C-alpha cells in the first residue's frame, strides 16, 4: 500500500517549527510495512490544501494529513477538504459533547491554577465540524481526528500537535490501514531487522543470495549507525500473486524470517522497535548481572541510552564521565604513569577505566570508551576516529581498537553503539 503524508501549517513552511510529525509518521508506517510515496509540507492556504489532497488521491492508496484542525482562524484543513471534495460539513454531536465535557473538566480543575481561556460556541462548533461521511477518531478522548473514505481510499486527518498526532497514529491509523485494501481485508506480516556491524551493501549481498518466497518484499534502510532491513509478506484471498490463506501467508513469512536470521546471524541485534540498550538490558536481567560505564569521548551517551530504557535501574548501576585525565585518575584510579606513557587514548587506559568503574560501582560487567572524536586532536599514530573500548568482568579485562569515519557526532554515536554491542555479544556467551 502506497501512502502520502501531507503536513499543513504556515509555522512549518516558514521554518518556525520543525516538522517532526511527518518523520514520525513515515518511520512508523514504514516499520509497519507500508510504502511512503511522498511527503509534502504546505501552508494554511485552502486552495493548496485541496489541490494536494486531490493530487495525492490519484497516485496513492491512502493519505495522512496533519495540522489545521484547531479552533483558530488559520485552521483551515476541514473547510478546504469540504470544498475540494464536495463534501459539506456538519457538526458531529458526539465530538461536540466531548469537547464541552473536557472544557468543563478543565474549568472545574482550574487547569493547575492557570486561567482558562473561554471558548465561544462558534469555536466549539468549528472543532466538531466534519465533512460529510467522515468518521471521528477517538470522539470521546481528549484529542481527536477523523477518517474520510473518498473514491474507495482512506484519508486520515490528524492534529498537528506532535503528541496528539503520534497517539492517534498508533492507536487508530496503523490498525485501520493494516486491514484496509480497497475495502477488502488483508493480512500483513512485517518484521524489521535491526542490524549492526555489517554495511548495507554486505547485507544486500547476503540477502540477494537467498531463495526467499516471491511474495516477500524487502527494503534496505541505513539508519546510522545501523542498517534496517524491512520484510513484508501480505496475503489476500483472490489477489493474484499473494497467498490466498492466512496459513499460506504465515508459512511464507516464517520461512523468510528463518532464512534472513540464519544468513545475517549475530549481526541482527533486535527486531521492530527494540533498541540495542533494551536488548542488552534484557540479557543482563536474564542473567541477573549488572553493568557500569566509564566514558570519555562519548560524554555520557551510553549512560543516557541505557537510562532511557524502562526498567534500567534493575541492571544499570551508573557510570563515570571521565573526560579529563584528572577524573580518570581520581575516580577510576588510572595511574599518572600509565597516562603519561600510553596516552589517554590507548588500550591500557581503556582497560584501566573499565576495571576502575567496575570496582567503583561493584558491577558484574563494565564497559569503557576513550577516543578522539575530532575534528582536532588526531595524529599520524592516532588519527581522528581512533577509539578504544574496554570490557571488564570476572574473567578479567581486555580492550579493542577501532578506527571510525565521520564527523564528531557520528564517531561518538558509533562508539557508543559498538560498546553496547560488545556487551551484547559478551552476554550471548555461556
BELKA-V895954 format. One record per backbone hydrogen bond with DSSP energy under -1.0 kcal/mol. CO is the residue of the C=O (numbers start at 1). NH is the residue of the N-H. Records with the same first field share a line. If there is no record, write none. Layout:
CO->NH  NH
This chain:
1->35
2->61  62
3->37
4->64
5->40
6->66
7->42
9->12  13
10->14
11->17
18->20
20->24
21->25
22->26
23->27
24->28
25->29
26->30
27->31
28->32
29->34
30->33
35->3
38->5
40->7
42->9
43->45
45->49
46->50
47->51
48->52
49->53
50->54
51->55
52->56
53->57
55->58
56->59  60
62->4
63->156
64->6
65->158
66->8
68->77
72->75
74->76
76->80
77->81
78->82
79->83
80->84
81->85
82->87
88->132
90->130
92->96
93->97
94->98
95->99
96->100
97->101
98->102
99->103
100->104
101->105
102->106
103->107
104->108
105->109
106->110  111
111->114
120->124
121->125
122->126
123->127
124->128
128->92
130->90
131->134
135->147
138->141
145->137
146->157
147->135
148->155
150->153
153->150
154->63
155->148
156->65
157->146
158->67
161->165
162->166
163->167
164->168
165->169
166->170
167->171
168->172  173
169->174
172->176
173->177
174->178
177->180
181->184
187->235
189->233
191->231
192->272
193->229
194->269  270
195->227
199->203
200->204
201->205
202->206
203->207
204->208
207->210
210->212
213->216
217->232
219->230
221->228
223->226
226->223
227->195
228->221
229->193
230->219
231->191
232->217
233->189
235->187
236->239
239->242
243->236
245->249
246->250
247->251
248->252
249->253
250->254
251->255
252->256
253->257
254->258
255->259
256->260
257->261
258->262
259->263
260->264
261->265
264->267
265->268
267->196
270->194
271->274
275->279
276->280
277->281
278->282
279->283
280->284
281->285
282->286
283->287
284->289
290->365
291->317
292->367
293->320
294->369
295->322
296->299
298->301
300->304
301->305
302->306
303->307
304->308
306->309
309->312
311->314
312->315  316
315->291
318->293
320->295  322
321->323
324->328
325->329
326->330
327->331  332
328->334
335->339
336->340
337->341
338->342
339->343
344->346
346->350
347->351
348->352
349->353
350->354
351->355
352->356
353->357
354->358
355->359
356->360
357->361
358->362  363
365->292
366->392
367->294
368->390
369->296
370->388
372->385
382->379
383->386
385->404
386->372
387->402
388->370
389->400
390->368
391->398
392->366
393->396
396->393
398->391
400->389
402->387
407->411
408->412
409->413
410->414
411->415
412->416
413->417
414->418
415->419
416->420
417->421
418->422
419->423
420->424
421->425
422->426
423->427
